[in-house]
Amino acid sequence: AGFGGPGFRADVDESTPLIVKQLSTEQPPPGKRSTLTRVATIDSTTTEPMSGDKLQNYRRQQKLNDHFKNFSRNYQIAYRGPNTAQFQINSPVAGIEYSDDGEELPLGPSFQNLVKIYLSDHEESKIRKEAERLLRQLEISNSTREQLSDSDQIKQDLVDVRCLQILRALIHNQIKLIDPELKDRDPIQFRKKSDQLVVPAQIRIQNFDNAIKRIVPLLAHQNEDISREALALMKALLFSGNEDVQGGLASSVEETREEILFLHLKQRIEIASLNYKESVDLEKQLSARQEVQLRLKSPLTDSESPHATAAKAFSSSDQLEVRKGKEVAISMEVLKSEDGGLEDIRPLLSTQDSSPHLKRTKGESFDSNGESHRGTNEEDDTLLSQVIASDTSWTSLVLEVIGLMCDGQHRTLQNYLRDQPDNFKTINVVAEVTNFLHTYTSELSHKTLEHVTPILQALIEMSVGNFKNQQVIFDKLVIDPINRILQLQLGNLHENCNFDGPEGKCPECKYLLNMIEVKGSAVELVGIMLEETNPETPNVALGIGSSLDEDSVIETMGFFHELQSHPLVKDEQMDDDCERGMYRAYQILVALMDYEASSIKDMKSLKKRAQKNKEALNDCVQHTRSIEIHFQEEGCKPLLSKVHFPFDDSNTLREEITEQVRWNVNRDSMEDKQRSLLDLMPALKNDIKHQARLRDTLILRPILAYHTFRTRLLMFITLLLNLFVLFTFEVPDSAQDNNRVFLPQTDVWFRRYLLFILGAIHLIMSFWIVIEYFLINWPHFKLPQFFYTYWVKIAHLVSGDRSPFKQLPQFTFLDVNIFGVTT
């Protein structure tokens, strides 16, 4: 098991060579450590000098040990397979990872077989009741931990981690069956698939006596691996804002009045803030040392020597390449140590040790003996990057859990994150996250920019629709870091980017995509704070207007407009993100003008300020509309909130329908107006869908084209014919002084030619407009009401309760009466 990795013994059969059977089935001799571990420690235990034969023998053993380690690592990778959801769980979604960074799950069939134990044999997606034993095991382990010895605690922690991983995998495997891109591309379909695949698994586990309440105490566990796995399990349970889990967490917080959850969130944010400050200081010291070394550097360094240059040609492309950051939490199999305890074989199978046989990283060189070197600066940079990556992965997990707790504007949890009134000590998580944003934006760089987005998203989820949280964020001076984010520049925007680089992209491409995400989140947060959800919102808007850099908002609007057509943005399918960011930046400016909180007083002044971004502004003005929404927050007076939103010309009501709604809607009271509009919604939606179908039908496009021109042309021909009748028709002499019917006397040129030409055109145009009228208003044509009444009665007599016609259609003032021809 030490060489072959998890599951090696199961693959041994009669055709396997004897030496392989011995290596895969035999345990190390009792009282001794395994051969690989023993040989690896010879160098550190030997103190007396070795003779030439012994030294040569040691080198051969060391070389053999390296080969065994390489074989073990490669076999483990081959057994576990690639880290893709399609390979691990047969997901229909291609191109997504199974085990995510910072939330790693074991790879390979061994772990999936453990997960399948707790799934129903008849329905693969149904979780068996026996899964609750895992939660019971965690509770027992947590309550009896102090009674165990140190060695027993280590073994018990390994079991607890595995239990948490299995519980999370029961939900995680269902999540990986959904394309994550659907969340932004088609939210309705994403929600539908989540309800179908993920929600049943979440509810099944949550119904184990409020499972999330039983998981929260594990956040305070002494073992950080268990604490992290518990947090990851909470994230899986809260995926897509599961209301049942949110309700269970809210009831748990209200009933227990414990501070474990909020204290843990605060501590993790404080630790991340402190670590980031220290890493920034360390990076400055490393940068200063590199400058000194560059000044003192000799003309020819070791890495530029002939031997080193020749050694760089050495390649190990025939070995398997390991993806870093995907280490299994605990190995599926362990070796017995000499004291009878359990010895983890992760050091033997670790993917973190990047040996030259597996992967040669950038900046690495080999000397004439084939030994690997790395410059001190590269080692320092790599170490610093690993420290930052490890810390930010945990911090991102904390921030995602905070966001999922508030997803769907769960007001109870939003309020509890700000204040716990029933607890002895209150913790303001909203303020802590805002302070954390200040820390990260104080030293913005391309390395840290991507870690700012989760912070902003957590603030967005906590503040959307919650004015008190918005007030806390504003009081913590959130506009200062937002100004720093909006003021970021990107040079020439990669106009000549040819995607060349170590990963198929130029080095700054990732920076470009990160800027789109961060700036988009920044303008979204400001837009949420400007939503009028409370009578005190105008006061906050005045403060935002006095501190927000409006020129940066205008530049951000132009930034998004320019990037919509960028090839990299289209290749990454982020052009929709750019469009949303552009409209949100414009809506911030318009909202500030509505509150009279901006130095820009009107649209004319805005156009003058945005001369450099004229195209972006014109696009936003043309495709933005506003409505007033009747809104009432609990404990406040009702108010009319003005909301600006992007407007699509293809999905708008016709002018005729708009006029009918404007003049016929019931305005006796606010409730009557809302009820009348709601009753009209089905008819309005049918009209919009019908117009869209007409536009998509190629054969009808010529019939519906140039409506205004044809209407005016028909009116002109009608007027012209009437003028000819008035001035060219005369009463003949034979019809004088009698009452007989007569034909008017006209000139020959009009009677024989012009009358037929204009009359034919008038007839064709009139018939054209009649056909167009019937096509456009077809959904609104209704037969007389008595027809539908008798039709329902006849259908009920024929089919009984199975009749599909159980009620009369809903009549509105938009309907067209065939006999009365009234609209």
C-alpha positions in Angstrom: 0.0 0.0 0.0 2.9 2.3 0.6 4.1 2.0 -3.0 0.9 1.5 -4.9 -1.3 4.1 -3.2 -4.9 3.6 -2.3 -6.5 0.5 -3.8 -3.3 -1.2 -4.9 -4.0 -4.5 -3.2 -7.4 -4.8 -4.9 -5.7 -4.8 -8.3 -3.3 -7.7 -7.5 -4.3 -11.0 -9.3 -2.7 -14.3 -10.1 -0.8 -12.9 -13.2 1.0 -10.3 -11.0 4.7 -10.9 -10.6 5.9 -12.3 -7.2 7.9 -9.2 -6.3 4.9 -6.9 -6.9 2.7 -9.2 -4.7 5.2 -9.0 -1.9 5.5 -5.2 -2.1 1.7 -4.8 -2.2 0.6 -7.3 0.4 3.3 -7.6 3.0 3.5 -5.3 5.9 6.9 -4.0 7.2 8.5 -6.2 9.9 7.2 -5.7 13.4 9.1 -3.2 15.4 10.7 -1.7 12.2 9.8 1.1 10.0 9.2 0.7 6.3 12.2 0.4 4.0 11.6 3.7 2.2 11.2 5.7 5.4 14.3 4.0 6.9 16.5 4.7 3.9 15.3 8.3 3.7 16.5 8.9 7.3 20.0 7.4 6.9 21.5 10.7 6.0 20.2 12.4 9.2 21.1 9.5 11.6 24.6 8.5 10.4 27.4 10.3 12.2 30.5 8.3 11.5 32.3 8.5 8.1 31.4 5.8 5.6 33.9 3.9 3.5 33.9 4.0 -0.3 31.9 0.7 -0.7 29.4 1.8 1.9 29.0 5.2 0.3 28.5 3.6 -3.1 26.0 1.2 -1.6 24.2 4.1 0.1 24.0 6.0 -3.2 22.5 3.0 -4.9 20.0 2.6 -2.2 19.2 6.3 -2.3 18.8 6.1 -6.1 16.5 3.1 -5.8 14.5 4.9 -3.1 14.0 7.8 -5.4 12.7 5.5 -8.1 10.3 3.9 -5.7 9.1 7.2 -4.5 8.6 8.4 -8.1 6.8 5.1 -8.9 4.6 5.4 -5.8 3.7 9.0 -6.6 2.9 8.3 -10.3 0.9 5.2 -9.5 -1.2 7.1 -7.0 -1.9 9.8 -9.6 -2.8 7.1 -12.2 -5.1 5.4 -9.7 -6.8 8.6 -8.5 -7.2 9.9 -12.1 -7.5 13.5 -13.2 -9.2 16.1 -11.0 -12.2 16.5 -13.2 -15.9 16.0 -12.3 -16.4 14.0 -15.5 -13.8 11.4 -14.6 -14.5 11.2 -10.8 -18.3 11.1 -10.8 -19.3 10.8 -14.5 -20.6 14.4 -14.5 -22.2 15.5 -17.8 -20.5 18.9 -17.4 -17.1 18.8 -19.1 -14.1 21.0 -18.1 -14.8 21.6 -14.4 -12.7 20.4 -11.5 -14.0 18.0 -8.9 -11.9 19.0 -6.0 -11.7 22.8 -5.6 -8.7 24.7 -4.2 -9.0 25.2 -0.5 -11.8 22.6 -0.3 -10.0 19.5 -1.4 -11.7 16.1 -1.4 -9.9 12.8 -1.9 -9.7 11.6 -5.5 -10.1 8.1 -6.9 -12.6 5.2 -6.7 -11.7 4.3 -3.1 -13.3 7.5 -1.7 -16.3 7.4 -4.0 -17.0 3.8 -2.9 -17.1 5.1 0.7 -19.6 7.8 -0.4 -21.8 5.2 -2.2 -22.2 3.3 1.0 -24.5 6.1 2.2 -26.6 6.2 -1.0 -29.7 4.2 -1.7 -29.2 1.2 -3.9 -32.5 2.0 -5.7 -32.0 5.7 -6.2 -28.4 6.8 -6.5 -29.1 10.4 -5.5 -31.1 9.5 -2.4 -29.1 9.6 0.9 -29.7 6.7 3.3 -30.7 7.3 6.9 -27.4 5.7 8.1 -25.6 8.9 7.0 -26.8 10.4 10.3 -24.4 8.1 12.1 -21.6 10.2 10.7 -23.0 13.3 12.5 -23.5 11.2 15.7 -19.9 10.1 15.5 -18.7 13.7 15.2 -20.7 14.7 18.2 -19.4 11.8 20.3 -15.8 12.5 19.2 -16.0 16.2 20.0 -17.5 15.6 23.5 -14.9 12.9 24.5 -11.8 14.4 22.9 -10.3 15.4 26.2 -10.5 11.9 27.5 -8.2 10.5 24.8 -4.5 10.3 24.7 -2.5 12.2 22.2 -2.0 9.3 19.8 -5.7 8.4 20.1 -6.7 12.0 19.4 -4.6 12.0 16.2 -6.3 8.8 15.0 -9.7 10.1 16.0 -9.1 13.4 14.1 -8.4 11.4 11.0 -11.7 9.6 11.3 -13.6 12.9 12.0 -12.1 14.5 8.9 -13.1 11.6 6.8 -16.7 11.7 8.2 -17.0 15.4 7.3 -15.6 14.7 3.8 -18.1 12.0 3.2 -21.0 14.2 4.3 -19.8 17.0 2.1 -19.3 14.7 -0.9 -22.9 13.6 -0.7 -23.9 17.2 -1.6 -20.7 18.1 -3.5 -21.3 15.3 -6.1 -24.7 16.7 -6.9 -23.4 20.2 -7.2 -20.8 19.1 -9.8 -23.6 17.8 -12.0 -24.6 21.5 -12.7 -22.7 23.8 -15.0 -21.5 26.7 -12.8 -21.7 29.0 -15.8 -25.5 28.7 -15.7 -25.6 30.9 -12.6 -24.7 34.0 -14.6 -25.8 32.9 -18.1 -29.3 31.5 -17.2 -30.2 32.0 -13.5 -33.7 30.4 -13.9 -32.3 27.2 -15.4 -29.6 27.2 -12.7 -32.2 27.5 -9.9 -34.3 24.8 -11.6 -31.4 22.3 -11.7 -30.4 23.2 -8.2 -33.9 22.4 -6.9 -33.9 19.2 -8.8 -30.4 17.8 -7.9 -28.9 19.6 -4.9 -31.8 20.7 -2.7 -33.0 17.1 -2.0 -29.6 16.1 -0.7 -29.3 19.3 1.4 -32.7 18.8 2.9 -32.1 15.1 3.6 -28.9 15.9 5.6 -30.4 19.0 7.2 -33.4 16.9 8.5 -31.0 14.9 10.6 -32.1 16.9 13.6 -31.0 20.3 12.2 -27.6 19.1 11.0 -26.1 22.5 10.6 -26.7 23.2 14.3 -24.7 20.0 15.1 -21.9 21.2 12.8 -21.4 24.7 14.2 -19.6 23.5 17.4 -16.9 21.8 15.2 -15.8 25.3 14.1 -14.1 25.7 17.5 -12.2 22.4 17.2 -8.6 22.4 18.1 -7.6 20.7 14.9 -7.8 23.2 12.1 -8.4 20.5 9.5 -11.7 19.6 11.2 -12.6 23.2 11.6 -12.0 23.8 8.0 -13.9 20.7 6.9 -16.9 21.8 9.0 -16.9 25.2 7.4 -16.8 23.6 3.9 -19.7 21.3 4.9 -21.7 24.4 5.9 -21.0 25.9 2.5 -22.3 22.8 0.8 -25.4 22.8 2.9 -26.0 26.5 2.2 -25.3 26.2 -1.5 -27.6 28.4 -3.6 -29.1 29.9 -0.5 -31.1 26.9 0.8 -33.9 28.4 2.8 -34.4 25.4 5.0 -30.8 25.3 6.1 -30.8 29.1 6.6 -33.9 28.8 8.7 -32.3 26.0 10.8 -29.1 28.1 11.3 -31.2 31.1 12.3 -33.2 29.1 14.8 -30.1 27.6 16.2 -28.5 31.0 16.7 -31.6 32.4 18.4 -32.1 29.4 20.7 -28.6 28.5 21.8 -27.3 32.1 22.0 -23.8 30.7 21.4 -21.0 32.8 20.0 -19.0 30.0 18.3 -20.1 30.8 14.7 -19.6 34.6 14.9 -16.5 34.4 17.0 -15.0 31.9 14.5 -15.8 34.2 11.5 -14.3 37.2 13.3 -11.1 35.3 14.3 -10.5 33.9 10.8 -10.9 37.4 9.3 -8.6 38.9 11.9 -6.0 36.2 11.3 -6.2 36.7 7.6 -5.8 40.5 8.0 -2.7 40.1 10.2 -1.2 37.5 7.9 -1.7 39.8 4.9 -0.1 42.7 6.6 2.9 40.6 7.5 3.2 39.1 4.0 3.2 42.7 2.5 6.0 43.7 4.9 7.9 40.5 4.0 7.4 41.2 0.3 8.8 44.7 0.7 11.9 43.3 2.5 12.4 40.7 -0.3 12.1 43.3 -2.9 14.7 45.5 -1.2 17.0 42.5 -0.9 16.6 41.6 -4.6 17.5 45.2 -5.5 20.7 44.9 -3.5 21.6 41.5 -5.0 21.0 42.9 -8.5 23.5 45.7 -7.9 26.1 43.3 -6.5 25.4 40.6 -9.1 28.5 39.3 -11.0 28.4 39.4 -14.8 28.2 35.6 -15.0 26.1 33.8 -12.4 26.0 30.2 -11.6 22.7 29.8 -13.6 24.4 31.2 -16.7 27.5 28.9 -16.5 28.1 26.4 -19.4 27.4 23.5 -17.1 24.1 25.0 -15.9 23.1 25.9 -19.5 23.7 22.3 -20.6 21.8 20.9 -17.6 18.8 23.0 -18.5 18.3 20.8 -21.6 17.5 17.9 -19.2 13.8 17.2 -19.3 11.5 14.7 -17.7 8.5 14.9 -19.9 7.9 11.2 -19.6 6.9 11.6 -16.0 3.5 12.5 -14.7 2.9 16.1 -13.8 1.2 16.8 -10.5 -1.2 19.7 -10.1 -0.3 21.6 -6.9 -2.9 22.4 -4.3 -4.9 19.1 -4.8 -3.4 17.1 -1.9 -5.8 14.6 -0.3 -6.7 15.5 3.2 -5.8 12.1 4.6 -4.6 9.1 2.7 -7.0 6.2 2.2 -4.4 3.7 3.6 -1.7 4.1 6.4 1.3 2.1 7.6 1.9 0.8 11.0 4.8 2.4 12.8 7.2 0.7 15.1 5.3 1.8 18.2 2.1 0.3 17.0 0.5 3.6 16.1 -0.5 4.9 12.7 2.0 6.4 10.4 0.6 8.6 7.7 2.1 7.9 4.3 1.4 11.4 3.0 5.1 12.4 3.2 5.8 9.5 0.8 3.0 10.4 -1.6 3.0 14.1 -1.2 2.4 16.1 -4.3 3.8 19.2 -2.7 7.4 18.1 -3.1 8.2 19.1 -6.6 11.1 16.9 -7.6 13.0 17.3 -10.9 11.6 13.9 -12.0 8.0 15.2 -11.9 8.1 18.9 -12.8 10.7 21.5 -13.3 9.4 24.9 -12.3 10.3 28.3 -13.6 13.6 29.5 -12.4 15.0 26.0 -11.6 18.3 24.8 -13.0 20.5 21.7 -12.8 24.2 21.5 -12.2 26.6 19.2 -13.9 25.6 16.4 -11.5 22.0 16.7 -12.3 21.1 18.2 -9.0 18.4 20.9 -8.9 19.0 24.5 -7.9 16.7 27.4 -7.3 17.7 30.9 -6.7 17.1 32.3 -3.3 14.8 35.0 -4.7 12.7 32.4 -6.5 12.4 30.3 -3.3 11.4 33.4 -1.3 8.8 34.4 -3.9 7.4 30.9 -4.1 7.2 30.6 -0.3 5.5 33.9 0.0 3.0 33.0 -2.8 2.2 29.7 -1.1 1.6 31.4 2.3 -0.7 33.9 0.7 -2.5 31.3 -1.3 -3.0 29.0 1.7 -4.4 31.8 3.8 -6.6 33.4 1.2 -8.2 30.0 0.3 -9.4 29.7 3.9 -10.5 33.3 4.0 -12.4 32.9 0.8 -14.2 30.0 2.3 -15.2 32.1 5.3 -16.4 34.9 3.1 -18.4 32.5 0.8 -20.2 31.0 3.9 -21.1 34.6 5.1 -22.5 35.3 1.6 -24.5 32.1 1.5 -25.9 32.7 4.9 -27.4 36.0 3.6 -28.2 34.7 0.1 -31.8 35.6 -0.9 -31.9 38.5 1.5 -32.4 36.4 4.6 -33.1 39.2 7.0 -32.7 37.3 10.2 -29.1 36.2 9.5 -28.2 39.6 8.0 -29.2 41.2 11.3 -27.4 38.6 13.4 -24.2 39.1 11.5 -24.4 42.7 12.5 -25.6 42.3 16.1 -26.5 39.5 18.5 -28.8 41.2 20.9 -29.5 38.1 23.1 -25.8 37.2 23.5 -23.5 38.3 26.3 -21.0 39.6 23.8 -22.0 41.0 20.4 -19.7 40.6 17.3 -20.2 42.9 14.3 -19.1 40.7 11.4 -20.3 43.3 8.9 -17.8 45.8 10.4 -15.0 43.2 10.5 -15.4 42.4 6.8 -15.4 46.1 5.9 -12.2 46.6 7.9 -10.8 43.6 6.1 -11.5 45.3 2.8 -9.5 48.3 4.0 -6.6 46.0 4.8 -6.5 44.4 1.4 -7.0 47.6 -0.7 -4.3 49.5 1.2 -1.6 47.7 -0.9 -3.4 46.8 -4.2 -1.3 44.7 -6.6 -2.0 42.2 -9.4 -1.2 39.4 -7.0 -3.9 40.4 -4.5 -6.5 41.9 -6.7 -8.4 38.6 -7.2 -8.8 38.2 -3.5 -10.7 41.5 -3.2 -13.8 40.2 -5.1 -14.9 37.7 -2.4 -14.8 40.5 0.2 -17.0 42.7 -1.9 -19.4 39.9 -2.6 -19.8 39.2 1.1 -20.5 42.8 1.7 -23.1 42.8 -1.1 -24.9 39.8 0.3 -25.0 41.3 3.8 -26.2 44.7 2.8 -28.7 44.1 -0.1 -32.1 45.2 1.2 -30.8 45.8 4.7 -30.3 49.5 5.5 -28.8 49.1 8.9 -26.0 46.9 7.4 -25.5 49.5 4.7 -25.2 52.2 7.4 -22.5 50.2 9.2 -20.6 49.7 5.9 -20.8 53.4 5.1 -19.8 54.4 8.6 -16.7 52.2 8.2 -15.7 54.4 5.3 -16.2 51.8 2.6 -16.1 54.5 -0.1 -12.3 55.0 0.4 -11.3 51.5 -0.8 -14.0 51.6 -3.5 -12.4 54.8 -4.8 -9.0 53.1 -4.9 -10.5 50.2 -6.8 -12.3 52.4 -9.4 -9.1 54.5 -9.9 -7.1 51.4 -11.1 -5.9 51.8 -14.7 -4.9 49.1 -17.2 -2.7 50.8 -19.7 -3.5 50.0 -23.3 -6.1 47.3 -22.4 -4.2 44.6 -24.3 -5.1 45.8 -27.7 -2.4 43.7 -29.3 -2.7 40.7 -27.0 -1.8 37.5 -28.8 -2.5 35.1 -25.9 1.2 34.0 -25.8 2.5 32.9 -22.5 3.2 29.9 -20.3 -0.5 29.1 -20.0 -1.6 30.3 -23.4 -2.2 33.9 -22.2 0.0 36.9 -21.8 1.1 37.6 -18.2 -1.4 40.4 -17.7 -4.5 38.7 -19.0 -5.4 37.4 -15.6 -5.0 40.9 -14.2 -7.4 42.2 -16.8 -10.1 39.6 -15.9 -9.6 40.3 -12.2 -10.1 44.0 -12.8 -13.4 43.3 -14.5 -14.6 41.2 -11.5 -13.4 43.6 -8.8 -14.7 46.8 -10.5 -18.0 45.1 -11.3 -18.4 44.1 -7.6 -17.4 47.7 -6.4 -20.1 49.5 -8.5 -22.6 46.8 -7.5 -22.0 47.5 -3.9 -22.4 51.3 -4.3 -25.5 50.8 -6.3 -27.1 48.7 -3.6 -26.3 51.3 -1.0 -28.1 53.9 -3.1 -31.3 51.9 -3.4 -34.0 53.8 -1.5 -35.2 51.1 1.0 -35.4 53.4 4.0 -36.4 57.0 4.7 -32.8 57.6 5.8 -31.3 56.5 2.5 -31.1 60.0 1.1 -28.7 60.9 4.0 -26.4 58.0 3.1 -26.6 59.1 -0.5 -25.5 62.6 0.4 -22.4 61.1 2.2 -21.7 58.8 -0.7 -21.9 61.7 -3.2 -19.5 63.9 -1.2 -16.9 61.2 -0.9 -17.2 59.1 -4.1 -14.8 60.0 -7.0 -17.4 60.6 -9.8 -14.7 60.9 -12.5 -13.5 57.4 -11.6 -17.1 56.2 -12.0 -17.3 57.7 -15.4 -13.9 56.2 -16.3 -15.2 52.8 -15.1 -18.2 53.1 -17.3 -16.0 53.7 -20.3 -13.6 50.9 -19.1 -16.4 48.4 -19.3 -17.8 49.7 -22.6 -14.4 49.4 -24.2 -13.8 45.9 -23.0 -17.0 44.4 -24.3 -15.5 43.8 -27.7 -12.1 42.7 -26.4 -11.2 39.2 -27.7 -10.0 37.9 -24.4 -13.2 39.0 -22.7 -15.3 37.3 -25.3 -13.2 34.2 -25.1 -13.8 34.1 -21.4 -17.5 34.9 -21.9 -17.3 38.0 -19.6 -18.8 40.5 -22.0 -22.1 40.2 -20.1 -20.2 41.1 -16.9 -18.8 44.2 -18.7 -22.3 45.2 -19.9 -23.7 44.9 -16.4 -20.8 46.9 -14.9 -21.2 49.7 -17.5 -25.0 50.1 -16.7 -24.4 49.9 -12.9 -21.7 52.7 -13.1 -24.2 54.9 -15.1 -27.0 54.1 -12.7 -24.8 55.3 -9.8 -24.4 58.7 -11.5 -28.1 59.0 -12.3 -29.1 58.0 -8.7 -26.8 60.6 -7.2 -28.4 63.2 -9.4 -31.9 62.1 -8.3 -30.8 62.5 -4.7 -29.2 65.8 -5.5 -26.1 64.5 -3.9 -23.8 65.0 -6.8 -21.8 67.8 -8.3 -23.3 66.8 -11.6 -26.7 68.5 -11.6 -28.3 67.3 -14.8 -27.8 65.2 -17.9 -26.2 68.1 -19.8 -23.5 68.5 -17.1 -22.9 64.7 -17.2 -22.4 64.7 -21.0 -20.0 67.5 -20.6 -18.0 65.6 -17.9 -18.0 62.4 -19.9 -16.6 63.7 -23.2 -13.9 61.0 -23.3 -16.5 58.3 -22.7 -19.2 59.7 -25.0 -20.1 56.4 -26.7 -20.5 54.6 -23.4 -22.7 57.4 -22.0 -24.9 57.5 -25.1 -25.3 53.7 -25.0 -26.4 53.8 -21.4 -28.8 56.7 -21.9 -30.5 55.0 -24.8 -30.9 51.6 -23.0 -31.8 52.7 -19.4 -35.2 53.3 -18.0 -36.6 53.9 -14.5 -39.7 53.0 -12.6 -41.1 53.8 -9.2 -41.7 50.9 -6.8 -44.0 51.0 -3.8 -41.7 49.7 -1.0 -42.2 49.4 2.7 -39.6 48.2 5.2 -40.7 46.6 8.4 -41.2 49.4 11.0 -41.0 52.2 8.5 -43.4 54.2 6.4 -44.1 53.1 2.8 -42.3 55.0 0.2 -41.9 55.2 -3.6 -38.4 54.0 -4.6 -37.1 55.0 -8.0 -35.2 52.2 -9.7 -33.1 52.5 -12.8 -32.6 49.3 -14.9 -31.2 48.3 -18.3 -33.8 48.4 -21.1 -34.0 46.1 -24.1 -35.9 47.6 -27.0 -36.8 44.1 -28.3 -38.7 43.3 -25.1 -40.8 46.4 -24.7 -44.5 47.1 -25.0 -45.9 48.7 -28.2 -46.8 52.3 -28.0 -50.5 51.5 -28.4 -50.5 49.1 -25.5 -48.6 51.6 -23.3 -51.2 54.3 -24.0 -54.1 51.9 -23.2 -52.5 51.0 -19.9 -51.7 54.6 -19.1 -55.3 55.7 -19.6 -57.3 52.7 -18.4 -55.5 51.4 -15.3 -57.4 51.8 -12.0 -55.8 54.5 -9.9 -58.3 54.8 -7.1 -55.7 53.8 -4.6 -52.1 52.4 -4.5 -53.5 48.9 -3.8 -56.0 49.2 -6.7 -53.3 50.3 -9.0 -51.0 47.4 -8.1 -53.9 44.9 -8.4 -54.9 46.2 -11.8 -51.3 46.0 -13.1 -50.9 42.5 -11.8 -54.1 41.4 -13.5 -52.7 42.8 -16.7 -49.4 41.0 -16.5 -50.5 37.8 -18.3 -51.9 39.8 -21.2 -48.9 42.0 -21.4 -46.5 39.1 -21.3 -48.4 37.3 -24.1 -48.3 40.5 -26.2 -44.5 40.8 -25.8 -44.0 37.1 -26.6 -46.3 37.4 -29.7 -44.4 40.4 -31.0 -41.1 38.5 -30.5 -42.4 35.6 -32.5 -43.5 37.9 -35.3 -40.1 39.4 -35.5 -38.4 36.0 -35.6 -40.7 34.8 -38.5 -38.8 35.7 -41.7 -41.8 35.6 -44.0 -43.7 38.2 -41.9 -40.9 40.7 -41.6 -41.6 42.4 -44.9 -45.3 42.6 -44.0 -44.5 44.3 -40.7 -41.7 46.6 -42.0 -42.0 50.4 -42.3 -45.3 50.6 -40.3 -45.0 54.4 -39.8 -44.1 55.1 -43.4 -47.0 53.0 -44.7 -49.5 54.6 -42.4 -48.5 58.1 -43.3 -48.5 57.2 -47.0 -52.0 55.9 -46.8 -53.2 59.1 -45.0 -51.5 61.2 -47.7 -53.2 59.2 -50.6 -56.5 59.5 -48.8 -56.2 63.2 -48.5 -55.1 63.6 -52.1 -58.1 61.6 -53.4 -60.4 63.8 -51.3 -58.8 67.0 -52.8 -59.3 65.7 -56.3 -63.0 64.9 -55.5 -63.5 68.4 -54.1 -61.9 70.3 -57.0 -62.3 68.1 -60.1 -65.8 66.6 -59.6 -68.6 68.6 -61.2 -72.3 68.2 -61.5 -73.3 67.5 -65.1 -75.9 69.9 -66.9 -78.4 67.0 -67.3 -78.6 66.6 -63.5 -79.5 70.2 -62.8 -82.8 70.8 -61.0 -83.7 67.1 -60.4 -83.1 64.5 -57.7 -82.0 61.6 -59.9 -78.8 59.8 -59.2 -76.0 60.9 -61.5 -72.3 60.3 -62.1 -70.1 63.3 -61.4 -68.4 64.9 -64.4 -64.6 64.7 -64.3 -61.7 65.2 -66.6 -60.6 62.3 -68.7 -57.0 62.3 -67.4 -58.3 61.8 -63.8 -61.2 59.4 -64.5 -59.3 57.0 -66.8 -55.8 57.1 -65.3 -55.1 58.8 -62.0 -58.2 57.6 -60.2 -57.4 53.9 -60.9 -53.7 54.3 -59.9 -54.4 56.2 -56.7 -57.4 54.0 -55.9 -55.4 50.8 -56.4 -52.6 52.0 -54.2 -55.1 53.1 -51.5 -56.9 49.7 -51.6 -53.6 47.8 -51.3 -52.3 49.9 -48.5 -55.6 49.7 -46.6 -55.7 45.9 -47.0 -52.1 45.7 -45.9 -52.8 47.6 -42.7 -55.9 45.4 -42.0 -53.8 42.3 -42.2 -51.1 43.8 -40.1 -53.7 44.8 -37.4 -55.0 41.2 -37.2 -51.4 39.8 -37.0 -50.3 42.2 -34.3 -53.4 42.0 -32.1 -54.1 38.3 -32.5 -53.6 37.4 -28.8 -56.2 40.0 -27.8 -59.0 38.9 -30.0 -61.9 37.5 -28.0 -65.2 36.1 -28.9 -68.3 37.3 -27.1 -68.4 36.2 -23.4 -71.6 34.2 -23.9 -69.7 31.9 -26.3 -67.1 31.0 -23.7 -69.8 30.5 -21.0 -71.6 27.9 -23.1 -68.3 26.3 -24.2 -67.3 25.7 -20.6 -70.7 24.3 -19.8 -70.6 21.9 -22.8 -67.1 20.8 -22.0 -68.0 20.1 -18.4 -71.0 18.0 -19.5 -68.9 16.0 -21.9 -65.7 15.5 -19.9 -66.8 16.2 -16.3 -64.0 17.1 -13.9 -61.4 16.1 -16.5 -62.4 19.0 -18.8 -59.4 21.3 -19.5 -61.9 24.3 -19.8 -62.8 24.8 -16.2 -63.1 28.6 -16.1 -63.7 31.6 -18.3 -60.7 33.4 -19.8 -59.8 36.6 -18.1 -61.1 39.7 -20.0 -59.2 43.0 -19.9 -59.4 46.4 -21.6 -56.7 45.2 -24.0 -59.0 42.7 -25.6 -60.4 43.3 -29.1 -64.1 42.6 -29.6 -64.7 41.0 -33.1 -68.2 42.4 -33.5 -67.7 45.7 -31.9 -64.1 46.2 -33.1 -63.2 48.1 -30.0 -59.7 48.2 -28.5 
